[in-house]
């Protein structure tokens, strides 16, 4: 008898011994039931054909599945180092938790980072720091001369997360925090739910290819339904979603079984049918038509700021949009650059790992194209992608962003523990689930306060960092203020590491950067695909 059957045979032996000793020992029935039950399990293992390990190792082969089931928790709580990002490190999560509780997040005994490793980044400090500015002044005005109702936005806001991916209580807590702190809450593509409206926090309404909340029975954009919601005073800006960093170029399907009555009413989709988000918009098919759509949304919303969000893919496609701006004279009020490092409840692995430009590369590109086309002063740029700390905010503002959004950072603030179960409906903290029982564990008044405190403490830390660098407002940050280690013996300012175009040089032909000139030649305002002549 081979040793791999030892556990199986022992189970049967124990069961038989238990059966034979029933009349002599009161506890024998337990041995009998346990042994024979495991013996039956072993027999099932031997005859089933799905799992080779269980056929070769009856009974004991199940230990593998048991260990795999608890592996993520064992790794996170017992093995993971403080700086292991999977996808957020323990240090990053701890910082958010501290600030959400109102603690500043001091660290004794010095940094845990290796300041001599390649890629280490820091802000250079000044020998004559000014008095700290009030974080409440860290705001920007979004809206150019084509916008009748500009919005004064915080430099740090809640990124797009839909009701449906997050629970009702999570949405309530986020919006309560936004109201208390005077910053904005992006709805995500799932439209404006009653829970977004409950506390009255500022809303950025995201309009995606499914046109949820403003769609007709045919699934296309419905102007009248859009106007009803967009003119509400709580809605401050309209954001057209072209692509999402977590799964750019990929649509989505919410199965009919998950389309609850609440989701049906919020999104304007029928119950009993799959809720489909197509990979592209039906309201426009060319960059020029997109400019017409932007103008339409501005008019229907009563002149509120209208912009779009995207993860950069083919460079000529974004350049085609910019050429359409130049040709029509229509300019959006803002652009949000989403990074490939963004997250979602569930995305195809290859999309998460290998499609879409990372946020910083996307930001640098968008900023340069707008500058090179002479449009940067008319359009504000926001970014999203693994931002949780004041340094994260400063590092993107220094290379071209006007403000930063965070999604998972604010999820941590309301209790997320990164259990990586967002796609199972079994979120242990009630954040990313529609389970009515689970989400009641999330106390809205308490978590709303934590969202507010996380935002406040992060901006206070940003004010401290700016003062140390000799600055008084985030818009004073430039690439020469940040430094990155590029080798064991050399550091460089961001201004040395990255390319920065001069105003209008794409239009004058003075640009000597081959990447930009070649892709600018491929871009065509009449279509998104590359020009055949190029």
N, C-alpha and C positions, 0 to 999 in steps of 0.2 A: 504494500500500500504506500503510495507516494505521500510525502509529508504535507503537500498542499491540501490533502483531504483530512488532515489530522483534526482540525477544528470541527469539521462536519461530523466525523465519527465520534468525537468526544461529546458533542451535543446529543447524539442519539444514545450513547452509553449513559449519559447523565439522566436522560429522560426515562430510560428503561430501569435504571437503579431506583429512581424516584417512584416508578410504578410498582416495583417489587417490594418496596419498603413502606408502602402506605400504611399498613396495619401496625408498624412498629414505631414510626416517627411522624409526628403531626406535621412537620415541615416538608415531608416528602412530596406532597402535592405540588409545592412550588417548584421543586426540582423537576418533577415530571412535566408540568406545563411548560416551563421555560425550555427544558432540554428538547422535548418533542416539537415544540413550536419552531425552535431554531432548526431542528432536523427537517421539518417540512419545508422551511425556507431554503435549506440546502438542496433539497430535492428539486424545488422550483428553479433554483439557480442552475442546476445541472441540465434541465430540459429546456430552459429558455434560450433564445438565440440572439438577443439584442446586445448582450454585454459579455464579451469574451473573458474579462477578468473574473466575473462571477461564475462562469462555467468552469474555469480552471481553479478558482479558489472559492468554492461554495461557502456561504456564511461569512467567512473572514474577509472576503472581497468587498463586502459592504462598508468596511472601515474606511476604505479609500474615499467613498462618496461622502461619508460622514465628515471626514477631515477636510475635504474640499469644500463642503458646505459652510464650515466655520472658518476657512482659511482667511477670507478678507478681514474678519473681525480680529483674528489672532494676529495678523500682520499689522493692522492699524493700531491695536492697543498694546501689543507686546514687543513687536519686532521693528516696526517702522522708526527710522531715525527722525530727529526733529526737522531736518532739511529735505527729507525725501518727499518730493511732490508727486502725489498719486491721486488726483491731479493737483491737489493743494497740500502743502506740507503741514505738519503739526504746528510749526511755528506760525505759519500764516493763519491757520484756524484759531490758534490760541490768541493771536493779536486781535482778531475780530471779536472773539468771545469776551476778552477783557474790556475792549472799548464799548461793546454793547451793554456791558454792565456798568459803564461809567468810569472804568479804570483807564488810566493813561497808557499803561503797558510798558513800564520801566523794565530794564533788564540788568541784573547784577552781574558783576565780574567780567563785563565786556562782551563783544560780539561773538556769536557762534559761527559766523561766516569766515571762510578763508579769504582774507583780503588780497592774497597773492595768486589766487587761481584765475585762469583766463575767464573773462566774462564778468568779473566783479565790477560793479558800477557804484559810483558815488557822486554826490553834489559837492562841488568845490565851495568852500566857505569864504566869507569876507572877514577882514580884520577890523572892519568898521560897521558892524551890523546895526540896522535901524531898530526903532521900537516896533514890536510886533503889531501887525495890522489885525483888525477884528475879522474873524472868519466870515462874519455876516456880510462883509463887503466883497467876498469872493464870488461875484456874479458877473454874468455877461448878458448882453442884449442880443437875442436871436431874431432876425427879421430885417430884410433890406428894404429899399425904397419901393418895392413892389408889394410889400406886406403892410396892411393897414393896422394890424394889432400885434406888434412885436412882443416878445416874451422875455422877461428878465429871469434867467435861469441860473441855478447854482452850478459851480464847476464840477459837482459830484452828484450823480443822480442814480435812480434805480433803473436798470436795464430791462429789456423786454422779457417778460415771463407771463405766459397766458394763464387765465383761469381755465382749468382743465388739466394743465400740466402741474399747476399749484392748486392747493386746496382753497376753499372759500376763506377759511380762517387765516391762511397765509397771505392771501390778497388783502384781507381786511387789515392785518398787522402792518404790511408794507405801506398801505395807503395812509394809515393812521400816522406812521412814522414820517411819511412825506409831508403830511399836513403840519405836524408839530415842528418839523425842521425847515419848512419852506423850500422843499426841493421837489423834483418831478418824479412821477411813477409811470413808466412805459407799460402799456397794457399787454404787449406781445400781440401776436396775430389773432388771438382768440376773442377779440373785441372787448367792449366795455361791459362788464358784468355789474349786477347790483352791488357787489362787494367792493368794486372800485369806487363806487359813489357814496358808500356809507359814511365815510369820514371826511369827504370833500377835499382830499389832497389833489394837487395839480396832476393832470393826466396828459401824457403824450399818447395819442391814439395811433396804433400801428395798423396800417392797411396792407394786407398781403394779397397774394394771388387768389385766395379763397373769398376775399371781400366780406369776411365775417362781420356781421352787424350792419352791413350796407350792401347786401346782395339781393338780387331778384330770385324768382323761383328757378330761373335758368342758371344760376350760379354766377352771373355776370354783375358788374358794378351797377348799383341802383342809386342815382343821384339824389332822389328824394329822401331815401332812407339815410343816406350819408349826411345830408344837410340837417336832419332832425337831431342827430347825435353831435355833429361837429360844431354846431352853434351853441351848444351848452357851455356855460361859463367855466365849468370845471376842466373842459378840454382846452389845453393851451397851445398844442402844436399837433400837426398831422405828419406822420412818418410813413412813407411808402417803403415797404420791405421788398427789395429786389432779391436778396439772398441772405442767408444766415451762416455765420461762421462755422457752426457745428456741422452743417450739412449743406454747403453751398451747391446750387444747381440741382437740388433734390426736393421734390414735393413731399407731401406727407398724407397719411391716411389715419383718421381716428375711426376704428371699427365701430360699426353700428351698435354693438353691445355696450360700448362706452359712451355713447351719445345719450346722456341723461336728459331729463326734462329741462334742468337748469342750463346745460350746455346748448341744448336745442334752442332755447329762447334767447340766450346771449348771442349765439353765433348766427341765428336765423337759418338754421338747417333743420330738415325734418328728422324726427326720431325714426328709428328702424332702418336707417340708411347710413352707409359709410360717409363720414365727413371728409371730403377730399380737398387738399391744398395742392393745386397744380404746380409744376416746377416753374411756370412762367405766367405772366399777367395776360389777361385777355382784353384789358382796357386800352392797351397800346402794344404795338409790335415793332416800333422803330424809335430811335432817340427823339426824332422830331415829334412823334405822337406822344411821347412821354412828357415833353414840355407842354403840350396842349393839356394833358391830364393834370399836370401840376397847376396850371392856370385855372382849370376847372375846379380843383379842390380848394384853391385859395378863395375863389368867388363863392363857392357853396358854403365854406366855413365862416364867411364874414370877414375875410382878410387875415386869417391867422397864419402863422409861419407854417410853411409846407416844405418838407425835405424828403430825403430818402436814405435808406440804410442798405449797405451791401458789404459783402466780403469780396475783395479784389480777386478776379480770376484773370481772363485775357485782358492785358493792359489796353488794347485798342478799343475794347468795348466801353470802358469808362471814358476814354478819350473821345469816343464817338458821342457820348452824352455831353461832354464839354463842348464839342464842336456844334452840337445842336443848340446849346445855350447861346453860343456866339451867333449862330445863324438866325435864331428867333428873337434874341434879346431877352428871353425868359431865363431867370436864374432862380434856383431853389434857395431857400433861406438857410438851409443847413444840410450837411451830409454826415451820416454816422458810419464810421468804418468799423466793421465787425471783423474779428480775427479768427483764423482757423483754430485757435486755442479755445474758442468758445465752447460752451457745453449745452446739452439738451437732455431731455428725459431718456431718449433712445435715438441713436443714429447709427447707420451702417459703419462698421469698423473702418473700412477703407476711406470713407468720407471723413471721419474724425481724424484719421491719421495722415491722409495723403492728398486731400483736396482743399484748395483755397490758400490764399496768402496769409501768413501770420499778421497780427494786428499792426506791429510796428512797420513792417515793410509796406503794408497797405496804406498806413497813414502817411509815410514818407512819400509814397507815390502820388496819392491824392493831393497832398499839400503842394508838391512840386508841379503837378499838372495845372492846378488852379492858379498857382503863381505864374507859371510859364504862359498861361493863356490870359493873364491879366484880370482874373476873376476872384482872386483870393479875398480881397477886401469886401466882397459882397456876400460871401458864403462862409458860415461858421462850420467848424468840423468837430464832431464828437467821436469818441472811440469806445470800444468795448472789447474786453478780452483779458480775463484773469487779473483784474484790478481789485486789490483789497487794502493797500496801504497808502499813506501819504506819498511815499517815494514812488509808488506805482503811478500815482496821478502826476507827480512832478515830472517823471521821466517821459510821459507822453505829451504833456504840455510843452516841454522843452523842444520837441521835434515837430511841432505843428498843430497839435490839438488845441481846441478852445475849452473843451470840457471832457470829462470822463464818465462813463456809465459802469455800473457793476451789477451783476446778477447774483452770482454765487456768493459773493461777499455779503450781500444783504440776506441771502438764504441762511448763511451761518449766523447772522445776527438774530434771526427768528428761531434758531435752534437746530438747523441742519447739522448732522454729525458726519457727513460724507459717507453714508453707509453704502452708497452706490446701488441703491435699490429703487431709483426714481421710476424705472420702467415696469415695476412689479405691482404697483398700487399698495405696497406694504411698507411705505416709508415709516420708520419707527418714531419719528418726531411729529408726524402729521403735516409736514410741509408739502411734500410732493405726492399727494394721494387724494383720491375722491372718496375714500372710505370714511363714512360719517362718524364712526366710532373713533378711528385713529386721529382724525383731525380735531376732535374735541380736546385732545391733550395739549393743543397749541392755544395758550391763553392770550387772546388778542390784546387786551390792555397792557399786559406785561411785555409782550413781544413788540408791540407798537412803540413803547418807550425805548426798547433796546435798539430798534431801527433808528430812532431819533438820536440816541446817544452815540451809536456807532458813527453816524454821519457827523455829528458835532465833534466828537473826539478826533476823528480823522482829519477834519478841516483845521482843528486846533494844532494838530501835529504838522499839517502842511504850512500853517502860519509860522510855526517855530522854524521849520526847515527854510522857508523863504527868508526869514529874518537873518538866519545864520549865513545865508548866501548873499546878504546885502540887498534883498528885494522886499517890496511891500505888497505886491499883487501877483497872482499866478501868471497874468498875461505878460509879465516882464521876463519870464523864463525863456532862455534861448539855448540852442545846442552847445554853446560855448560854456554853459554852466555845468553840464554833466560830463562825467569822465568814465571811461571804461578801460579795464586792464585788457590788453591784447596779447601779452606774453608775460613771462616771469620777470622781465626787466623793463617793460614799457607800458605806459598808459597813454591814452589819446582822448582828447575832447570829442564829443559827438560831432562838432563842427568839422573835425578832421576826418571822421570816419564815414560820414554820409555826404551824398551829393545834394546840393541845394541850388535850384534854378533861380535865375534872376527874373524879375517881373517882365512879362511879355516876350521872353526870348523864344518861346515856341512859335509865336506869331511872326517875329521878325526874321526867323531863320538863323539867328545867332547862336542857337543851342548847339553845343559841340558834343553832347552826350548821346552816343549812338543809340542806346536803349530808348531814349525818349524820342529822338528824331525818327527812328525807324518805325516805331509803333504809332507815332502821330501821323505818319504817312499812310499807315494801314487804316486809320480810323475814318469813318464816313458817317455824317449826321443822318443819312437816309437809311442806315441799317446798322445792326449790331455786329454782324460778322465782318471780317477783315476785307478791305477793298481788294478786288482781284488784281488790280494793277500793281499792288505792292508785293 
